[in-house]
Amino acid sequence: MEKNIMLKFLEQLAASNNREWFNEHKDQYQAARAEFDRIIDRTIEVIGTFDPTVSHLKAKDCVFRIYRDTRFSKDKSPYKNHFGAYISSHGRQALHGGYYIHVQPGRCLIGAGVYWLPTNILTSVRNEIMGNIDEWLKCVENGEFVKNFGYANDSEWTEEHTAPKGFGMQHLKKAPKDFPADYEHVRYLKMKDYCVWQVVADDFYNSADWTKKMVKLLKVAKPMMDFTNSVIDDYE
């Protein structure tokens, strides 16, 4: 099957990541971005069937800029090599958990949850997990969750490598300060983020039933995300 215009453009951009090339191919970028926006608008629509809190959003509220912030990075490439969108009812820059769509040749994925939480909120989430561990385990150790995302911190998602599925991008080597190291479920206290993902094929959005597959996957992740959002929302 022929690759769609998003993947074609991103492959070419990865090979020629400079402003001169980008400006010469601005029409290709705009066409690829329009296709991604169309997918995100449709994604918002289908997520709204089980999470109406995002139904008011449009692609423009969720899609990240393709321009990289290179001020503090050794990599001075001016553009990202992927399209990304964060669908959160509180906005794409919010701490409130949401749904993440990532399109990149060979590393397309669908995700959900929260990441980059400030220390005080992360501590509160950990305390909530300990205080309601039975409820938490129902969210993250049921058969569907484990089948789709695995167990906490068994996989990784970095700039260099993305595991086929995962639960937690980063974790501490030891229990966090003031938490018991011998706690039975300490793996959940070591987590520095509470997000899940699953890699999908590059032609995922060409399939006739991609919305059905996406809904099924994200509905499995939602109870975990709702648990963490119940804590985070006290701070926003």
C-alpha positions in Angstrom: 0.0 0.0 0.0 1.3 3.4 -0.9 2.5 5.6 2.0 0.3 8.5 2.9 1.4 12.1 2.4 2.3 12.5 6.1 4.8 9.7 6.1 6.3 10.7 2.8 6.9 14.2 4.0 8.3 13.2 7.3 10.7 10.7 5.7 12.0 13.5 3.4 12.2 15.9 6.3 14.3 13.5 8.3 16.8 13.3 5.5 16.9 17.0 4.9 16.2 18.7 8.2 17.1 22.3 7.4 15.3 25.5 6.8 16.2 25.8 3.2 14.7 22.4 2.3 11.6 23.0 4.5 10.9 26.4 2.9 11.2 24.9 -0.6 8.8 22.1 0.3 6.3 24.2 2.3 3.4 23.1 0.1 4.2 19.4 1.0 4.3 20.3 4.7 0.9 22.1 4.5 -0.7 19.2 2.7 0.8 16.7 5.3 -0.3 18.9 8.2 -3.8 19.2 6.8 -4.0 15.4 6.6 -2.8 15.1 10.2 -5.3 17.8 11.3 -8.1 15.8 9.6 -7.1 12.7 11.5 -7.0 14.5 14.8 -10.4 16.1 14.3 -11.8 12.6 13.6 -9.9 11.3 16.6 -11.5 13.9 18.8 -14.9 13.0 17.5 -14.5 9.3 18.2 -13.0 9.8 21.7 -15.9 12.1 22.4 -18.2 9.0 22.2 -16.8 7.7 25.5 -15.1 10.9 26.9 -17.3 13.9 26.1 -15.0 16.2 28.0 -12.8 16.6 24.9 -15.7 17.1 22.4 -15.2 20.9 22.4 -11.7 20.6 21.0 -10.4 21.0 17.5 -7.2 19.9 15.9 -5.8 23.4 16.3 -6.2 23.1 20.1 -4.2 19.9 20.2 -1.5 19.7 17.5 2.0 20.6 18.5 4.2 22.8 16.4 6.7 21.1 14.1 9.4 23.6 15.0 11.8 22.4 17.6 13.1 24.4 20.6 16.9 23.9 20.1 18.1 26.3 22.9 19.0 23.6 25.3 19.6 20.7 22.9 22.8 19.4 21.3 20.6 18.5 18.3 20.1 21.7 16.4 17.8 20.3 13.8 15.1 23.0 13.4 12.2 20.6 12.8 10.6 17.6 14.6 10.6 14.4 12.6 7.1 13.6 13.6 3.6 15.0 14.0 2.1 14.9 17.5 -1.2 15.9 19.1 -2.2 15.9 22.8 -6.0 15.7 23.2 -6.8 16.9 26.8 -9.9 18.7 27.9 -7.7 21.2 29.8 -5.5 22.0 26.7 -2.4 20.6 25.2 -0.1 22.2 27.7 -2.1 21.1 30.7 -1.0 18.7 33.5 -4.5 17.0 33.2 -4.1 13.7 31.5 -5.2 13.2 27.9 -4.7 11.2 24.7 -1.6 11.4 22.5 -1.3 10.7 18.8 2.2 10.4 17.3 2.9 9.9 13.6 6.4 9.1 12.6 7.7 6.6 10.0 8.3 3.3 11.8 7.2 4.7 15.2 3.5 5.7 14.9 1.8 5.2 18.2 -1.3 5.9 20.3 -0.9 6.9 23.9 -2.8 8.2 27.0 -2.1 9.4 30.5 0.1 12.0 32.2 3.8 12.9 32.2 6.2 15.6 33.4 4.3 16.1 36.7 5.8 18.5 39.2 7.2 16.7 42.3 4.4 17.8 44.6 1.7 16.4 42.3 3.7 13.3 41.6 4.0 12.7 45.4 0.2 13.2 45.7 -0.5 10.6 43.0 1.8 8.1 44.7 0.0 8.7 48.0 -3.3 8.2 46.3 -2.1 4.9 44.8 -1.0 3.6 48.2 -4.2 4.8 49.8 -6.4 3.2 47.1 -4.3 0.3 45.9 -7.1 -2.1 45.2 -8.8 0.4 42.9 -5.5 1.2 41.2 -4.7 -2.5 40.6 -8.1 -2.9 39.0 -7.1 -0.2 36.5 -3.6 -1.4 35.6 -3.5 -5.1 36.3 -6.6 -6.4 34.5 -6.2 -8.6 31.5 -7.0 -6.1 28.8 -4.7 -3.4 30.2 -1.7 -5.8 30.5 -2.4 -7.2 27.1 -2.4 -3.8 25.4 0.3 -2.0 27.5 2.2 -4.5 29.7 3.3 -3.9 33.2 4.7 -0.8 34.7 8.3 0.1 33.6 8.9 -3.1 31.6 9.4 -1.1 28.4 10.8 2.2 27.3 10.0 5.1 25.0 12.9 7.4 24.3 14.1 9.5 21.4 16.1 6.6 20.2 13.8 3.6 20.8 10.1 3.0 21.3 9.0 -0.4 22.6 5.9 -1.9 20.9 3.9 -1.2 24.0 4.5 0.2 27.4 3.4 1.7 30.7 5.7 4.4 32.1 8.4 6.1 30.2 10.7 6.8 33.2 11.1 5.4 36.7 13.3 5.7 39.8 15.8 3.0 40.6 14.8 3.2 44.3 11.6 4.0 46.1 11.0 7.8 46.3 12.0 9.6 49.4 9.7 9.1 52.4 8.0 6.1 50.7 8.6 2.5 52.0 11.1 0.6 49.9 9.6 -2.8 50.9 6.0 -1.8 49.8 4.5 -4.7 47.9 3.6 -2.5 44.9 6.6 -0.2 45.0 6.9 -0.4 41.2 4.0 2.0 40.9 5.6 4.5 43.4 8.9 4.5 41.4 7.1 5.7 38.3 7.9 9.3 37.2 5.0 9.4 34.7 1.7 7.5 34.3 1.3 7.2 30.6 0.7 4.2 28.3 1.3 3.6 24.6 1.0 1.1 21.8 2.9 1.3 18.5 0.7 1.0 15.4 1.5 0.2 11.8 2.4 3.1 9.5 -0.7 2.3 7.4 -2.9 2.3 10.5 -4.9 5.4 9.4 -5.4 3.9 5.9 -7.5 1.1 7.4 -11.3 1.3 7.3 -11.7 0.5 11.0 -8.9 2.6 12.5 -11.4 4.5 14.6 -12.8 1.3 16.1 -9.4 0.0 17.0 -8.4 3.4 18.5 -11.5 3.6 20.7 -11.0 0.0 22.0 -7.4 0.8 22.9 -8.0 4.2 24.6 -11.0 2.9 26.6 -8.8 0.4 28.2 -6.4 3.2 29.3 -9.0 5.6 30.5 -9.7 4.2 34.1 -5.9 4.6 34.9 -5.9 8.1 33.5 -9.1 9.0 35.4 -7.5 7.8 38.6 -4.5 10.1 38.2 -6.6 13.0 36.9 -8.7 12.9 40.1 -5.5 14.0 41.9 -4.1 16.3 39.3 -7.3 18.3 39.0 -7.1 19.4 42.6 -4.0 21.4 41.5 -5.3 22.9 38.3 
